[in-house]
Amino acid sequence: MYVRCSHCPLRVKPAFHPKSDKEVALLEELKSDHVRLAAGADLILPEQSDAELYTVFSGWLFRYKELNDGRRQILNFALPGDLIGLQAALFEKSFYGVTALTDVELCVIPRRKLWRLFERMPEVAYDVTWLGAQSEAMVDENLLTVGRRNAAERIVALVASLYKRMDLLGGLREGAMDFPLTQQHIADALGLSLVHTNKTLAKLRVAGLFTVADGRLTVANPRGVGRFARYFETPIAPRPIL
């Protein structure tokens, strides 16, 4: 399946800034493919030297680093509209891996074409820079979570972040959203043991802030979630999309 940038359904979502017809036409020119991956497939491998640049069209992925003994740290979760592979495209090799959490579709921009944005359309090149800075800000927030929030606050902050992002993407139905994360994914993202994650989730269920069942997350009290995690009150501003 090939989806033209001018007909991309993501571009009309409130999560993203609108682009001019000229900008969209350039992105259409740069885009080389529209690919599908099954859940569990690797998009980028650690140390890979030829990773391309991707915009997530549908589905979820996660970016991770791994120690030699197999211990894994999930760095962030990528949702529709997110840019993947910028660091890998700018350096000689990738310093992380990216794996599909669900079945996904991605728009491909070859890394060799990235510099054309800077040569031909500085406005879009600035968007790339902005997205790189946003990724850094997300890492900062995750470092704050792991360094200063307790286990319950960590989990609630993650839930709040994903809930807010999905809301802007139109992914909520009666306060619920798809939630493909397992307890292992949550533990690996938040620096917790699997046992601690399980016990903390049980306590949070009793507190009634949110529920997870059959791959769906329901947040009964979004403001309560935000106050608990000290996160939810800050709105997410619209962002660029490639």
C-alpha positions in Angstrom: 0.0 0.0 0.0 1.3 3.5 -0.9 -0.4 6.5 0.7 0.3 9.8 -0.9 1.4 12.5 1.5 -1.3 14.8 0.2 -3.9 12.3 1.3 -2.3 11.3 4.6 -5.1 11.0 7.2 -2.6 11.8 10.0 -2.0 15.4 8.7 -5.5 16.5 9.8 -5.1 15.3 13.3 -4.9 18.0 16.0 -1.5 16.5 17.1 0.2 18.1 14.1 1.0 21.4 12.5 -0.4 21.9 9.0 2.0 22.0 6.1 1.8 24.0 2.9 1.1 22.3 -0.5 4.7 23.0 -1.4 6.1 21.3 1.7 3.9 18.3 1.3 4.9 18.0 -2.4 8.6 17.9 -1.3 7.9 15.2 1.3 6.1 13.2 -1.4 9.2 13.5 -3.6 11.5 12.3 -0.8 9.3 9.4 0.3 10.6 6.2 -1.2 8.3 3.5 0.2 5.4 2.6 2.5 6.3 -0.6 4.3 4.5 -3.0 6.7 6.1 -4.9 9.6 4.5 -7.6 11.8 4.5 -7.2 15.6 7.9 -8.3 17.0 9.9 -7.5 13.8 13.0 -5.4 14.1 13.0 -2.0 12.2 16.5 -0.9 13.3 19.1 -3.1 14.9 21.8 -1.8 17.3 25.0 -0.9 15.4 23.1 -0.9 12.1 25.0 1.3 9.6 22.3 1.7 6.9 19.1 2.6 8.8 16.7 4.8 7.0 14.4 7.6 8.3 10.8 6.6 9.1 7.5 8.3 9.9 5.1 6.0 11.8 1.9 5.7 9.8 0.1 3.3 12.1 0.8 1.0 15.0 3.3 1.2 17.9 7.0 0.6 18.1 9.6 1.0 20.9 13.2 2.2 20.9 15.6 0.4 23.2 19.2 -0.1 24.3 20.4 -3.4 25.7 23.3 -4.6 27.9 25.5 -7.6 27.0 23.7 -9.8 29.4 20.3 -9.1 27.8 19.0 -6.5 30.2 16.9 -4.0 28.2 16.0 -0.4 28.7 13.1 0.9 26.6 13.9 4.5 25.8 10.5 5.5 24.4 7.4 4.3 22.6 6.7 5.6 19.0 3.1 6.2 17.9 1.6 7.4 14.6 3.2 10.5 13.3 6.5 10.0 15.2 9.8 10.2 13.4 12.2 7.3 13.9 15.8 6.9 12.9 17.1 10.5 12.9 20.1 9.7 15.1 20.9 6.6 13.1 20.6 8.6 9.9 23.0 11.3 11.0 25.7 9.1 12.6 27.7 6.2 11.1 25.6 3.6 13.0 22.6 3.3 15.2 23.2 3.4 19.0 19.8 1.8 19.7 17.4 -0.7 18.3 13.7 -0.3 17.2 11.2 -3.1 17.4 7.5 -3.2 16.3 5.2 -3.6 19.3 2.2 -4.1 17.1 1.7 -4.6 13.4 2.9 -1.3 11.9 3.0 0.7 8.7 5.8 3.2 8.0 6.7 5.9 5.5 10.3 5.6 4.4 12.6 8.5 3.6 16.1 7.3 2.5 18.8 8.7 4.7 20.7 9.9 1.6 17.8 12.3 0.8 17.8 13.9 4.3 20.1 16.7 3.2 17.8 17.8 0.4 15.5 19.2 3.1 18.2 21.5 4.3 19.2 22.5 0.7 15.7 23.0 -0.7 13.3 23.8 2.1 14.7 25.2 5.4 11.2 25.3 6.9 10.9 21.5 6.8 14.6 21.1 7.8 13.8 23.1 10.9 10.9 20.7 11.6 13.5 17.8 11.6 15.6 19.8 14.1 12.6 20.4 16.2 11.7 16.8 16.3 15.2 15.9 17.3 15.0 18.4 20.2 11.6 16.9 21.1 13.1 13.5 21.3 15.8 14.9 23.7 13.1 16.5 25.8 11.3 13.1 26.0 14.5 11.5 27.2 14.9 14.2 29.9 11.3 13.5 31.1 12.0 9.8 31.2 15.2 10.4 33.2 13.2 12.5 35.7 10.7 9.6 36.0 13.3 6.9 36.6 15.4 9.2 38.9 12.9 10.9 41.0 9.4 9.3 40.7 8.5 6.3 42.8 7.2 3.1 41.2 3.5 4.1 41.3 4.3 7.6 40.0 6.4 6.1 37.2 3.6 3.9 35.9 1.0 6.6 36.2 3.2 9.1 34.4 3.7 6.6 31.5 0.0 6.1 31.3 -0.7 9.8 31.4 1.8 10.5 28.6 0.5 7.7 26.3 -3.2 8.7 27.0 -2.5 12.4 26.1 -0.7 11.4 23.0 -3.4 9.1 21.8 -6.1 11.7 22.6 -4.5 14.1 20.1 -4.4 11.3 17.6 -8.1 10.6 17.9 -7.4 7.2 19.5 -9.7 7.4 22.5 -13.2 5.8 22.6 -15.2 6.6 25.7 -12.1 7.2 27.7 -10.3 4.0 26.5 -7.5 3.3 24.1 -5.6 0.4 22.7 -2.8 -0.6 25.1 -0.5 -3.3 23.7 2.2 -3.0 26.4 2.8 -6.0 28.6 4.1 -5.7 32.2 7.5 -6.5 30.9 7.4 -3.6 28.5 6.4 -1.3 31.4 9.1 -2.7 33.6 11.8 -2.2 30.9 10.6 1.3 30.2 10.6 2.4 33.9 13.6 0.6 35.4 11.5 -1.7 37.6 11.6 -5.4 38.2 8.7 -7.4 36.8 7.6 -8.4 40.3 7.6 -4.8 41.5 5.7 -3.7 38.4 3.1 -6.4 39.0 2.6 -5.5 42.6 2.4 -1.7 41.8 -0.2 -2.2 39.1 -2.3 -4.2 41.5 -2.2 -1.3 44.0 -3.1 1.2 41.3 -6.1 -1.0 40.2 -7.4 -0.8 43.7 -6.9 3.0 43.7 -9.2 3.2 40.7 -7.1 5.6 38.6 -7.2 3.4 35.5 -7.8 -0.1 34.4 -6.1 -2.4 31.8 -8.0 -5.3 30.4 -8.0 -7.2 27.1 -5.5 -4.9 25.5 -7.4 -1.7 26.4 -6.5 1.0 28.8 -9.4 3.0 30.5 -8.7 6.1 32.4 -11.6 6.9 34.7 -10.2 10.1 36.2 -7.7 11.8 33.8 -7.2 14.8 36.2 -6.6 12.4 39.1 -4.0 10.6 37.0 -2.3 13.9 36.2 -2.2 15.1 39.8 -0.8 11.7 41.0 2.0 11.7 38.4 2.5 15.5 38.4 2.3 15.3 34.6 -1.1 15.6 33.1 -1.8 19.4 33.6 0.8 20.4 30.9 -0.8 20.3 27.5 1.0 18.8 24.5 1.5 21.4 21.8 1.0 20.5 18.1 4.1 19.3 16.4 5.6 18.8 12.9 5.0 15.7 11.0 7.1 14.4 8.1 
